[in-house]
Amino acid sequence: MIMETVGFIKPLLPVLFKGAIRTLEVTVLALCIGTAIGTLFGILSSQRLKCFPFSTLVNTYVAVVRGTPVFVQLYIFYYGVSDLVGINFSPFTAGFITLGLNSTAYVAEIIRGGINAIPAGQWEAAYVLGYSKFQTLRFVILAQTIRNSVSSLTNEFIALIKESSILGVIGVCELTKVSRDLVSRELRPMEIYLMTALFYFAMTTVLAYVTKKWVGRSYGNN
């Protein structure tokens, strides 16, 4: 039984591997968008900086994104925004942009909370040393914020990998869509979906390890 299952799965591994690579491509691009814009939004919405009206706009954006399913956001972007701006986004492009914009809201909340959690004395001490507000944020506050938020950021990055599984509905050949196609052809869902789960487990585990090691090395968090 085991040898028969191994013999069945082995020829499918290259196909599943290609789907996993596509999943990682989407995730990395979405991660870049979410981290860059989310960090900026988190800074703008922090209580210490009081960047009104930017903070109000950011809070509204965060509330809308967190209050609606990413599945619906994907359809709105792929079909609605394309018609509105007159640009036909490819499924892959629409997928990673949607996931990136969705992740932006969660990263913004993580960074905002991290900045607000830094004691006021940290800011005041930096000002006494002659640092400007921007220098204080860059060299003192943001480094501590990222270090203290590593677990939350890692969870968000892992969630991106799993959320990419919905992109098959618009035609992105990521891991879950490839698996569904194989199940439709081979009619053996148990073996195929178990291998799919193992691929996702491997990707999320490696990402969690790399993220913690990178942040730990960069910010002295062991």
Secondary structure, 3 states (H helix, E strand, C coil): CHHHHHHHHHHHHHHHHHHHHHHHHHHHHHHHHHHHHHHHHHHHCCCCCCCCCHHHHHHHHHHHHHCCCHHHHHHHHHHHHHHHHCCCCCHHHHHHHHHHHHHHHHHHHHHHHHHHHCCHHHHHHHHHCCCCHHHHHHHHHHHHHHHHCHHHHHHHHHHHHHHHHHHHHHCCCCHHHHHHHHHHHHCCHHHHHHHHHHHHHHHHHHHHHHHHHHHHHHHCCC
